[in-house]
């Protein structure tokens, strides 16, 4: 299925839902949609490359692993049969 078909079906399903709204609610929705189109916010780069180099620690990888293992706490107890 092409993207255009999916978008058309999505718009049609929204229109079915919006039929039950009052005229004032529909006008509020139109003004809200218009306002969202006028303000174009740049999306932040959310890729993993954007996080590169953000974790700075003086410890080596082995020391960090050791600290994590020591911080673990196990609450399960194994019962014998």
Secondary structure, DSSP 8 states (H G I E B T S, - for coil): --HHHHHHHHHHHHHHHHTTS-HHHHHHHHHHHHHHHHS-------SGGGGTT----SS-HHHHHHHHHHH----------
